[in-house]
């Protein structure tokens, strides 16, 4: 299913946006004309803008939202407020924004989980129809680490050990369906090894599990792992995206380390309700892209383990399409059931 050109339609109910095909939407847009959209763009924002986060304060999604909210408040001279609405792995927040008026005054700071709809038994929204991708704000690469007692120093060594001991090595994750779980399932699928999954209730407990020796290996966020790596309590093997991380410049990527097709990233991006007028979308996208290029914002993001991006709505839409395909394959191959 393709992305409907809903950015051309000003307003409209969520139900209409969900069922009207793309060609019809183009016709509706042509009939409406461009004047109302231009007027809205000139007066935007007319009130404080909510950046809704589906997770609690202090996590990666919340941190990314607060960095960009501060910058947008300065750029537009109006308040951009982070609104934390945790619950159902971010789905409650997503539903709230999907139902919001399509005028740009509510947006969702989403993370990777929104691109894995097959893990939700009863989804509250359809990412393909109910949202307009605005900008990929940042990537949050994970790092593959092992317990220091494990006799391996690189990815090839880990794969060789796992093949020599099929089903004996365990890996931790932040929970079933968490990106740290799926990142390892992708590695398993590409390398053909057998590992035992030990899910924890969050990323931090999984790291404690590795340090204590309960599990042999895991993927985790770089900011979380960095102090433990420096203290020698875990060994970094590879980072999960296509370029090395400034915080761990000596650690190769998974592709460099032996799996050339490997890519898995936590990511943080802004979505609008479908139907926001294109001039408003363009104004927001322009400011976000500019913000992610400023030294202050980039330095802040990099210090916290993010890889700042800031791209166009079209580029972000293409990125999400790729993520939907990538993780659906992983979920199917791993036999993970929706909850």
C-alpha positions as CSV (number, residue, x, y, z in Angstrom):
1,X,0.0,0.0,0.0
2,X,1.4,3.4,-1.0
3,X,1.6,6.6,0.8
4,X,-1.5,8.8,0.0
5,X,-0.7,12.4,-0.9
6,X,-2.8,13.6,2.1
7,X,-0.5,16.6,2.6
8,X,-2.4,18.2,-0.3
9,X,-5.7,18.2,1.6
10,X,-6.5,20.9,4.2
11,X,-8.4,19.4,7.1
12,X,-10.9,16.6,6.6
13,X,-11.9,13.8,9.0
14,X,-9.6,11.0,9.9
15,X,-12.2,8.5,8.5
16,X,-12.2,10.3,5.1
17,X,-8.4,10.4,5.0
18,X,-8.3,6.7,5.7
19,X,-10.7,5.5,2.9
20,X,-10.3,8.0,0.1
21,X,-7.8,6.7,-2.5
22,X,-4.8,8.8,-3.6
23,X,-6.3,9.9,-6.9
24,X,-9.4,11.1,-5.3
25,X,-7.5,13.0,-2.7
26,X,-5.6,14.8,-5.5
27,X,-8.9,15.8,-7.1
28,X,-10.3,17.0,-3.8
29,X,-7.1,19.1,-3.3
30,X,-7.4,20.6,-6.7
31,X,-11.0,21.6,-5.9
32,X,-10.1,23.2,-2.6
33,X,-7.5,25.5,-4.1
34,X,-4.3,26.8,-2.5
35,X,-5.4,30.0,-0.8
36,X,-6.6,28.6,2.6
37,X,-3.4,26.6,2.9
38,X,-1.3,29.7,2.2
39,X,-3.2,31.6,4.8
40,X,-2.8,28.9,7.4
41,X,1.0,28.7,6.7
42,X,1.4,32.5,7.1
43,X,-0.4,32.4,10.5
44,X,1.2,29.2,11.8
45,X,1.5,28.5,14.6
46,X,-1.7,30.2,15.9
47,X,-1.3,28.6,19.3
48,X,1.2,26.3,21.2
49,X,2.2,23.2,19.3
50,X,2.2,19.8,21.1
51,X,4.9,17.3,20.3
52,X,3.4,14.1,21.7
53,X,5.7,11.4,23.0
54,X,4.4,7.9,23.6
55,X,7.0,7.2,26.3
56,X,8.1,8.5,29.7
57,X,10.4,11.4,30.3
58,X,14.1,10.7,30.1
59,X,14.1,8.1,27.3
60,X,15.6,8.5,23.9
61,X,12.3,9.6,22.3
62,X,11.7,12.1,25.0
63,X,15.2,13.5,24.8
64,X,15.0,13.9,21.0
65,X,11.6,15.6,21.3
66,X,12.9,18.1,23.9
67,X,15.9,19.1,21.8
68,X,13.9,19.8,18.8
69,X,11.0,21.5,20.7
70,X,13.4,24.1,22.2
71,X,14.8,24.9,18.7
72,X,11.4,25.1,17.1
73,X,10.1,27.4,19.9
74,X,13.0,29.7,19.1
75,X,12.6,29.6,15.3
76,X,8.8,30.2,15.3
77,X,8.6,32.4,18.3
78,X,5.9,30.2,19.8
79,X,5.7,27.4,22.3
80,X,6.4,23.9,21.2
81,X,5.5,21.7,24.2
82,X,6.5,18.1,24.8
83,X,3.5,16.1,25.9
84,X,4.4,12.7,27.4
85,X,1.6,10.1,26.9
86,X,3.1,6.7,27.6
87,X,1.3,3.5,27.1
88,X,0.9,0.5,24.7
89,X,4.4,0.9,23.3
90,X,3.7,4.4,22.0
91,X,0.3,3.5,20.4
92,X,-1.8,5.6,22.7
93,X,0.2,8.7,21.7
94,X,0.0,7.7,18.1
95,X,-3.8,7.4,18.2
96,X,-4.1,10.8,19.9
97,X,-2.1,12.5,17.2
98,X,-3.9,10.6,14.4
99,X,-7.2,11.9,15.7
100,X,-6.0,15.5,16.1
101,X,-7.0,18.4,13.8
102,X,-4.8,18.4,10.7
103,X,-3.5,21.9,11.1
104,X,0.1,21.3,12.3
105,X,-0.5,22.1,16.0
106,X,-0.1,18.4,17.1
107,X,2.7,16.2,16.0
108,X,4.1,12.8,17.1
109,X,7.7,12.2,18.0
110,X,7.8,8.5,17.0
111,X,10.5,5.9,17.3
112,X,11.3,2.6,15.5
113,X,8.4,0.7,17.0
114,X,5.8,2.6,14.9
115,X,7.3,0.8,11.8
116,X,6.6,-2.7,13.3
117,X,2.7,-2.7,13.2
118,X,2.6,-6.5,12.9
119,X,3.6,-6.8,16.5
120,X,0.4,-5.1,17.6
121,X,-2.7,-7.4,17.8
122,X,-5.2,-4.5,17.7
123,X,-3.5,-1.5,16.2
124,X,-5.2,1.9,16.9
125,X,-4.1,3.5,13.7
126,X,-2.6,2.8,10.3
127,X,0.8,4.5,9.8
128,X,0.4,4.3,6.1
129,X,-2.8,6.3,6.0
130,X,-3.3,8.2,9.2
131,X,0.1,10.1,9.3
132,X,2.2,12.3,7.2
133,X,6.0,11.8,7.7
134,X,7.6,15.1,8.4
135,X,11.3,14.6,9.2
136,X,13.6,11.9,10.5
137,X,15.2,13.8,13.4
138,X,17.9,11.4,14.4
139,X,19.2,7.8,14.4
140,X,20.1,6.0,17.7
141,X,22.5,3.3,16.7
142,X,22.8,0.3,19.0
143,X,26.0,-1.5,19.9
144,X,26.5,-5.2,20.0
145,X,28.3,-6.1,23.2
146,X,29.4,-9.3,24.9
147,X,30.3,-10.3,28.4
148,X,34.1,-9.8,28.9
149,X,34.4,-13.5,29.9
150,X,33.3,-14.6,26.5
151,X,36.3,-15.7,24.4
152,X,35.5,-13.5,21.4
153,X,36.8,-10.1,20.3
154,X,34.9,-9.5,17.1
155,X,31.7,-10.4,15.3
156,X,33.2,-13.3,13.3
157,X,34.4,-14.8,16.6
158,X,31.0,-14.4,18.1
159,X,29.3,-16.1,15.1
160,X,31.9,-18.9,15.2
161,X,31.3,-19.6,18.9
162,X,27.6,-19.6,18.4
163,X,27.9,-22.1,15.6
164,X,30.1,-24.3,17.7
165,X,27.6,-24.2,20.5
166,X,24.2,-24.0,18.9
167,X,21.4,-23.0,21.3
168,X,23.8,-22.6,24.2
169,X,24.6,-18.8,24.1
170,X,21.9,-16.5,25.4
171,X,21.1,-12.9,24.4
172,X,19.2,-10.2,26.3
173,X,16.9,-7.6,25.0
174,X,14.6,-4.8,26.3
175,X,11.6,-7.0,25.7
176,X,9.8,-9.0,23.0
177,X,9.5,-7.0,19.9
178,X,11.8,-4.2,21.2
179,X,14.3,-2.9,18.7
180,X,17.1,-4.6,20.7
181,X,15.3,-7.9,20.2
182,X,14.7,-7.5,16.5
183,X,18.3,-6.2,15.9
184,X,19.6,-9.6,17.3
185,X,17.0,-11.6,15.3
186,X,18.2,-9.9,12.2
187,X,21.8,-10.9,13.1
188,X,20.6,-14.4,13.7
189,X,18.8,-14.6,10.4
190,X,21.8,-13.3,8.4
191,X,24.4,-15.4,10.2
192,X,22.4,-18.6,10.6
193,X,23.3,-19.1,14.3
194,X,21.0,-20.2,17.2
195,X,20.8,-18.1,20.3
196,X,18.4,-18.2,23.3
197,X,16.4,-15.1,23.9
198,X,16.1,-13.7,27.4
199,X,13.7,-10.7,27.4
200,X,13.9,-8.1,30.1
201,X,11.5,-5.3,31.1
202,X,13.5,-2.5,29.5
203,X,17.0,-1.8,28.1
204,X,18.6,-0.9,31.5
205,X,17.7,-4.3,33.1
206,X,19.0,-6.1,30.1
207,X,22.4,-4.4,30.5
208,X,22.4,-5.4,34.2
209,X,21.7,-8.9,33.0
210,X,24.7,-8.9,30.7
211,X,27.1,-7.4,33.3
212,X,26.0,-9.9,35.9
213,X,26.6,-12.8,33.4
214,X,23.0,-13.8,33.0
215,X,23.3,-13.4,29.3
216,X,26.3,-13.6,27.0
217,X,25.5,-10.8,24.5
218,X,23.0,-8.2,23.5
219,X,22.3,-5.0,21.5
220,X,21.8,-1.9,23.5
221,X,21.9,1.9,23.1
222,X,25.3,3.4,23.0
223,X,24.7,6.0,25.7
224,X,23.6,3.2,28.0
225,X,26.6,1.0,27.1
226,X,29.4,3.5,27.0
227,X,30.2,3.7,30.8
228,X,30.2,-0.1,31.0
229,X,32.4,-0.4,28.0
230,X,34.9,2.1,29.4
231,X,34.9,0.3,32.7
232,X,35.6,-3.1,31.0
233,X,32.3,-4.6,32.2
234,X,31.3,-5.4,28.6
235,X,33.1,-5.6,25.3
236,X,31.9,-3.7,22.2
237,X,31.8,-5.8,19.0
238,X,30.1,-3.7,16.4
239,X,27.6,-0.8,15.9
240,X,24.3,-1.5,14.1
241,X,24.1,1.2,11.4
242,X,26.1,1.9,8.3
243,X,28.7,4.3,9.8
244,X,30.8,4.3,13.0
245,X,29.7,6.3,16.0
246,X,31.9,9.2,17.2
247,X,31.6,7.9,20.8
248,X,33.1,4.5,19.7
249,X,35.2,5.4,16.7
250,X,37.3,2.2,17.0
251,X,34.3,-0.1,16.9
252,X,33.4,-1.3,13.4
253,X,29.9,-1.4,11.9
254,X,28.2,-4.7,11.5
255,X,28.8,-4.5,7.8
256,X,32.5,-3.9,8.3
257,X,32.7,-6.7,10.8
258,X,31.3,-9.4,8.5
259,X,27.6,-9.0,7.7
260,X,27.6,-6.7,4.7
261,X,23.7,-6.4,4.4
262,X,23.1,-5.7,8.1
263,X,21.4,-2.4,9.2
264,X,19.3,-1.8,12.3
265,X,18.7,1.5,14.0
266,X,16.6,2.9,16.6
267,X,15.3,6.2,15.1
268,X,13.3,9.2,16.1
269,X,11.1,11.1,13.7
270,X,8.2,13.6,13.6
271,X,4.9,12.7,12.1
272,X,1.8,14.9,11.5
273,X,-1.8,13.9,11.1
274,X,-2.6,13.2,7.5
275,X,-4.0,16.2,5.7
276,X,-1.9,19.0,7.1
277,X,-1.6,21.7,4.4
278,X,1.6,21.5,2.4
279,X,2.8,25.0,3.2
280,X,2.6,24.2,6.9
281,X,4.5,21.0,6.3
282,X,7.2,22.8,4.3
283,X,7.6,25.5,7.0
284,X,8.1,22.9,9.7
285,X,10.3,20.6,7.6
286,X,12.5,23.6,6.7
287,X,13.0,24.6,10.3
288,X,13.7,21.1,11.5
289,X,16.2,20.5,8.8
290,X,17.9,23.8,9.6
291,X,17.9,23.0,13.3
292,X,19.6,19.7,12.8
293,X,22.5,21.4,10.9
294,X,23.2,24.0,13.7
295,X,26.3,23.2,15.8
296,X,24.5,23.6,19.1
297,X,21.8,21.1,18.2
298,X,24.1,18.6,16.5
299,X,26.6,18.7,19.4
300,X,23.8,18.2,21.9
301,X,22.5,15.2,20.0
302,X,25.9,13.6,19.4
303,X,26.8,14.0,23.1
304,X,23.7,12.0,24.0
305,X,24.5,9.2,21.5
306,X,22.3,10.3,18.6
307,X,23.2,10.6,15.0
308,X,21.4,13.8,13.9
309,X,19.6,13.7,10.5
310,X,16.8,16.2,9.6
311,X,15.6,15.2,6.1
312,X,12.6,16.0,3.9
313,X,9.1,14.6,4.2
314,X,9.6,12.6,1.0
315,X,12.9,11.2,2.3
316,X,11.4,10.3,5.6
317,X,8.4,8.6,3.9
318,X,10.8,6.5,1.9
319,X,12.8,5.6,5.0
320,X,9.6,4.4,6.8
321,X,8.6,2.3,3.8
322,X,12.0,0.5,4.0
323,X,11.6,0.1,7.7
324,X,8.2,-1.5,7.4
325,X,9.5,-4.0,4.9
326,X,12.7,-4.7,6.8
327,X,11.1,-5.4,10.2
328,X,8.1,-7.3,8.8
329,X,10.6,-9.8,7.3
330,X,12.4,-10.1,10.6
331,X,9.2,-10.6,12.6
332,X,8.0,-13.3,10.2
333,X,11.3,-15.1,10.1
334,X,11.6,-15.1,13.9
335,X,8.0,-16.2,14.4
336,X,7.2,-13.4,16.8
337,X,3.5,-13.2,17.7
338,X,1.6,-9.9,18.1
339,X,0.5,-8.8,21.6
